[in-house]
Amino acid sequence: MKILIFYFSGTGNTEKVAKAYADALAANGACVISESLPEAENKLADIDFDSYDLLGFGYPIHAFNAPANLLTLAEKLPKFAQSKRAFIFKTSGEPVRMSDVSSLKLIKTLRKHNVQVTNEYQYVMPYNIIFRHSDRMAYRMWNVAQKVIPIDCAQILEGTPHSVKRMFMGGLLAWFLRIEHWGARFNGKRYKVNKDCIRCGYCVRVCPTKNITIDEKGKFRFGNRCLMCMRCAFGCPKAAIEIGLFKSWKVNGAYSFDKPAADDLPQADKHANYCKKAYNRYFAAAEDKIRSAENKP
Ligand SMILES: Cc1cc2nc3c(=O)[nH]c(=O)nc-3n(C[C@H](O)[C@H](O)[C@H](O)COP(=O)(O)O)c2cc1C
């Protein structure tokens, strides 16, 4: 089976998941090509879609939405004469049901191109905005995702559908929440660099929409194409980017996903109670899934 995966990742979480998908699908004999955004957009015209049996789409949930650039890519797909099957994987900072509406627009757009989404999965990964999870929690999330992904990939390859339950009026809610795409552009123009900036140009290089420029006087300009993906602010070596109206929500610096040492005492986690029930439910369901896969004859 030949599979083509398109994904966008702002700060690396979805990329980790996309790589785990490619590895798990390949381990089951599939031939997998992964294309990340924004580069994928320029390759669309050269892709021989007929040679692919299955398409995959991966994204981080942004304010209960799929990022605008992935929706644009879906709109630019050809309209296939024969129906194609697809799967979706998403990453999010929290495991709340409302996130399920994030894929509705993507599914609808794909349907117009004769692409039917039969499988959809969500993986909780550490927040890249709002607050920082502890590295211990990041490890737990990634450890569970790495075990669940091969099970989900096996299900995709078997052809067993897996959809998520939608909320009542989910479509309307999703439509309303897409205000985030406009909000990201509005807020993105209000980004600033503070005095800690060393003009290394990291943000300019990594911005997926080329929204950041430095003029000849060294002054930063933030344009109106921001996706609020956080790549610039998260990876800035001096934590010098202020993210507009959401200044206090900035998270800076890569997570360590390594297993904590046995003698590493848990740090006090001031967010330990945030959505605690939802995280417990998510981990319990994942652990159940892993156990039943292990006990499968
Ligand atoms: C602008 C923005 C909005 C977000 N909104 C949500 C959200 O509604 N629900 C959620 O669970 N996580 C949300 N997150 C967290 C990301 O989905 C999560 O950290 C994701 O794994 C990041 O993936 P990436 O590293 O591939 O960009 C948001 C992140 C950003 C930057």
The ligand as an ORCA input file, in Angstrom:
! r2SCAN-3c Opt
* xyz 0 1
  C      -2.818     29.211     18.830
  C      -2.913     27.882     19.513
  C      -4.137     27.410     19.901
  C      -4.233     26.174     20.537
  N      -5.459     25.715     20.862
  C      -5.591     24.511     21.429
  C      -6.891     24.007     21.712
  O      -7.916     24.597     21.393
  N      -6.982     22.819     22.351
  C      -5.860     22.116     22.699
  O      -6.010     21.052     23.283
  N      -4.611     22.551     22.413
  C      -4.449     23.732     21.782
  N      -3.202     24.198     21.475
  C      -2.026     23.378     21.817
  C      -1.482     22.607     20.626
  O      -2.522     21.984     19.909
  C      -0.505     21.494     21.067
  O       0.484     21.979     21.894
  C       0.075     20.816     19.836
  O       0.592     19.571     20.189
  C       1.160     21.633     19.172
  O       1.632     20.919     18.052
  P       2.866     21.363     17.159
  O       4.079     21.324     18.075
  O       2.933     20.340     16.104
  O       2.596     22.719     16.660
  C      -3.062     25.405     20.818
  C      -1.829     25.883     20.408
  C      -1.749     27.107     19.750
  C      -0.396     27.598     19.326
*
